[in-house]
Amino acid sequence: MLGSLDVTWFNFDNSVLSVEVRRSHAIALQLPSASITQIQNYLSEPRRPLKALMNRKRVELLENGQLLYAPKPYQLLNFQVQPELMFCSSWDGDQLTIVLEQCRFHGLGRFHKVVQFHCQAWIRPEPERLMAKADLCLELSSTGATSLLPEQLLQRTGDIVLGLVSRRLEKRCHTGLKNHALNWIGLNQQ
């Protein structure tokens, strides 16, 4: 998986410091003998690959077509953090776009308001492979009690969190998405 990391510091009103940590990752998933048409057919139903990227026991399909996902909790410092994510996805004939529309973090106590997570991903068919790319962003605001935390600690915390998310996403691509795509293509050969 190819990746990059950027850190940006913002001071909006001289009292609130916001640390923004970004990562971008790309991965190629080999699908031997799969034609581009087969891969397009697999991606053309957006919920199919999206569910393959997630633990199916933790996914709920909402009436409006969105997916609500509550992955396994993360251990971060002294917190057991339980994310709750709402995704939408769309296929435009060339690529599948996945957008995180809403994210809540349970288990952070009063710190939940200082954390914002953003994610957008694209999966594109190519002959005998899927190309996946994800842009991740974590914003940590230094307000109230967190204003006492050193800026470097906020940046390091953001880096740790995105590292955990990136590793989990990469694992899901290699196991869930790739295996599901191979199985689906095998069952739906034309």
WOURLIN-V149381 format. One record per residue. RES is the residue in three letters. PSI is psi in radians with two decimals (none if undefined). NEAR is the number of other C-alpha atoms within 10 Angstrom. D_FIRST is the distance of its C-alpha to the first C-alpha in Angstrom with 1 decimal. Layout:
# WOURLIN-V149381
RES/PSI/NEAR/D_FIRST ; RES/PSI/NEAR/D_FIRST
This chain:
# WOURLIN-V149381
MET/2.26/13/0.0 ; LEU/2.51/9/3.8 ; GLY/2.91/13/6.4 ; SER/2.77/10/10.2 ; LEU/2.31/14/13.1 ; ASP/2.48/11/16.7 ; VAL/2.30/16/19.8 ; THR/2.42/11/23.0 ; TRP/2.33/15/26.4 ; PHE/2.45/12/29.0 ; ASN/1.67/12/32.7 ; PHE/-0.77/9/34.2 ; ASP/0.55/7/37.8 ; ASN/-0.04/7/38.2 ; SER/-0.34/11/38.0 ; VAL/2.05/15/34.6 ; LEU/2.31/18/31.5 ; SER/2.28/22/28.2 ; VAL/2.21/23/24.9 ; GLU/2.12/22/21.9 ; VAL/2.25/24/18.4 ; ARG/2.56/21/15.6 ; ARG/2.55/19/11.8 ; SER/2.30/19/9.8 ; HIS/2.55/18/6.3 ; ALA/2.54/17/5.5 ; ILE/2.51/17/4.7 ; ALA/2.20/18/7.6 ; LEU/1.96/20/9.9 ; GLN/2.26/16/12.7 ; LEU/1.38/18/16.2 ; PRO/2.39/10/18.7 ; SER/0.05/13/22.0 ; ALA/2.26/19/21.1 ; SER/2.82/17/22.8 ; ILE/-0.60/16/21.6 ; THR/-0.74/12/24.7 ; GLN/-0.73/22/23.7 ; ILE/-0.69/22/20.3 ; GLN/-0.74/20/22.1 ; ASN/-0.68/15/24.6 ; TYR/-0.79/19/22.1 ; LEU/-0.32/26/20.6 ; SER/-0.33/18/24.1 ; GLU/1.65/14/25.0 ; PRO/-0.56/17/22.5 ; ARG/-0.46/19/23.4 ; ARG/-1.02/15/22.4 ; PRO/-0.53/21/18.6 ; LEU/-0.76/21/18.9 ; LYS/-0.53/20/20.8 ; ALA/-0.47/18/18.4 ; LEU/-0.20/21/15.8 ; MET/2.79/19/18.5 ; ASN/2.00/15/21.1 ; ARG/-0.47/12/23.9 ; LYS/-0.25/10/26.5 ; ARG/0.19/13/25.4 ; VAL/2.38/17/25.3 ; GLU/2.21/15/28.4 ; LEU/2.15/14/29.1 ; LEU/2.81/10/31.3 ; GLU/-0.56/7/34.2 ; ASN/0.15/7/32.7 ; GLY/-0.13/13/29.6 ; GLN/2.78/16/27.3 ; LEU/2.30/20/25.4 ; LEU/2.23/18/26.1 ; TYR/2.28/21/23.7 ; ALA/1.54/19/24.5 ; PRO/3.05/16/21.6 ; LYS/2.56/13/22.4 ; PRO/2.72/15/23.6 ; TYR/2.54/15/21.7 ; GLN/2.06/13/23.7 ; LEU/2.00/13/23.7 ; LEU/-2.13/9/26.4 ; ASN/0.26/8/29.5 ; PHE/2.47/13/28.4 ; GLN/1.78/15/27.4 ; VAL/2.17/19/25.5 ; GLN/1.78/17/25.6 ; PRO/2.66/17/23.7 ; GLU/2.04/17/25.2 ; LEU/2.43/18/23.2 ; MET/2.11/19/24.6 ; PHE/2.68/19/22.6 ; CYS/2.74/19/23.8 ; SER/2.71/21/22.2 ; SER/2.56/16/23.5 ; TRP/2.20/18/23.2 ; ASP/0.18/9/24.6 ; GLY/-0.40/12/24.7 ; ASP/-0.59/13/21.7 ; GLN/2.72/18/18.9 ; LEU/2.22/22/18.7 ; THR/2.30/20/18.7 ; ILE/2.22/20/18.4 ; VAL/2.26/16/20.0 ; LEU/1.99/18/20.7 ; GLU/-0.51/16/24.4 ; GLN/2.49/15/25.6 ; CYS/2.24/19/24.4 ; ARG/2.50/17/26.9 ; PHE/1.99/20/26.5 ; HIS/2.52/15/29.2 ; GLY/0.00/17/30.1 ; LEU/0.02/16/29.9 ; GLY/-2.39/10/33.7 ; ARG/-0.13/10/34.8 ; PHE/-0.11/17/31.5 ; HIS/-0.44/14/30.0 ; LYS/-0.23/13/31.3 ; VAL/-0.04/15/29.4 ; VAL/2.25/19/25.9 ; GLN/2.33/16/24.3 ; PHE/2.38/23/20.9 ; HIS/2.49/15/19.5 ; CYS/2.40/19/16.7 ; GLN/2.38/18/16.3 ; ALA/2.72/18/13.9 ; TRP/2.40/18/14.3 ; ILE/2.17/21/13.9 ; ARG/2.36/20/15.3 ; PRO/2.45/23/16.9 ; GLU/2.81/19/16.8 ; PRO/2.15/16/18.8 ; GLU/0.34/15/17.5 ; ARG/2.80/20/14.2 ; LEU/2.39/25/12.8 ; MET/2.13/15/10.6 ; ALA/2.46/21/9.5 ; LYS/2.43/20/9.3 ; ALA/2.38/20/10.6 ; ASP/2.13/17/12.8 ; LEU/2.52/20/14.1 ; CYS/2.31/21/17.3 ; LEU/2.19/22/19.6 ; GLU/2.24/21/23.1 ; LEU/2.07/25/25.5 ; SER/2.40/23/29.1 ; SER/1.57/22/31.5 ; THR/2.74/16/34.7 ; GLY/-2.22/12/37.5 ; ALA/-0.56/9/36.7 ; THR/-0.21/17/33.2 ; SER/-0.27/15/34.8 ; LEU/-0.21/9/35.9 ; LEU/2.43/11/32.3 ; PRO/2.55/10/31.1 ; GLU/-0.68/18/28.7 ; GLN/-0.57/10/26.4 ; LEU/-0.71/10/26.4 ; LEU/-0.76/21/25.4 ; GLN/-0.79/21/22.5 ; ARG/-0.71/14/21.4 ; THR/-0.78/17/21.9 ; GLY/-0.70/23/19.7 ; ASP/-0.73/21/16.9 ; ILE/-0.80/14/17.3 ; VAL/-0.83/17/17.5 ; LEU/-0.52/20/14.3 ; GLY/-0.75/14/12.6 ; LEU/-0.80/14/14.2 ; VAL/-0.78/14/13.4 ; SER/-0.77/20/9.6 ; ARG/-0.72/12/9.8 ; ARG/-0.71/13/12.2 ; LEU/-0.74/17/10.5 ; GLU/-0.75/18/7.5 ; LYS/-0.75/13/10.4 ; ARG/-0.63/17/12.4 ; CYS/-0.83/22/10.2 ; HIS/-0.61/16/10.3 ; THR/-1.16/14/13.9 ; GLY/-1.00/19/15.7 ; LEU/-0.87/22/14.6 ; LYS/-0.86/21/14.1 ; ASN/-0.72/16/17.3 ; HIS/-0.75/19/19.2 ; ALA/-0.80/23/18.6 ; LEU/-0.77/19/19.6 ; ASN/-0.78/11/22.6 ; TRP/-0.79/16/23.7 ; ILE/-0.71/19/23.6 ; GLY/-0.65/13/25.5 ; LEU/-0.36/9/28.1 ; ASN/0.55/11/28.5 ; GLN/2.49/9/28.7 ; GLN/none/6/31.4
